[in-house]
Amino acid sequence: MKEERKMKNNEMARKGLYIGAGAGLMMFAIMGLLPGSVIGGMIGINLAGSIFGLPLETTIVSRLIVAASMILGVIMSGVVFVVGGSSLGWLAGHLADTVRAGRAVAAEAKSN
């Protein structure tokens, strides 16, 4: 009986994790893609400016630094949204499992 409850507990937390990851991905697409790119670009301009001096010349190296930092900003924004959504979804699923398991234990105690 305990193993059966454990399987159900794990199942709900896993479903919450997947739902949270999907919601985090949607939130990233709606609210995180553009700000991640802009903030990463600003960091890249500051970094390239500190290396080559401001105003930046249009050289390949400075453009690569800015592009790489923009990509890194988008990736970090995606990680924050997806991991945050997954964590919240897992937490909600785990909480639902705990409540359901508590009710099942109370029902078993009542029947015995």
NORURGI-V13350 format. One line per field, one symbol per residue. psi: psi as a letter, one per 40 degrees, with the letter a starting at -180 (. if undefined). burial: I if it has 24 or more other ideal C-beta (glycine too) atoms within 12 Angstrom, else O. A space follows every 50 residues. Layout:
psi=???
burial=???
This chain:
psi=ddddddddddddddddddddddddddddddeedddddddddddddddddd deiiihigiddddddddddddddddddddddddddddddddddddddddd ddddddddddd.
burial=OOOOOOOOIOOIIOOIIOOIIOIIIOIIOOOIIOOIIOOIIOIIIOIIOO OOOOOOOOOOOIOOIIOOIIOOIIOOIIOOIIOOIIOOIIOOIIOOIOOO IOOOOOOOOOOO
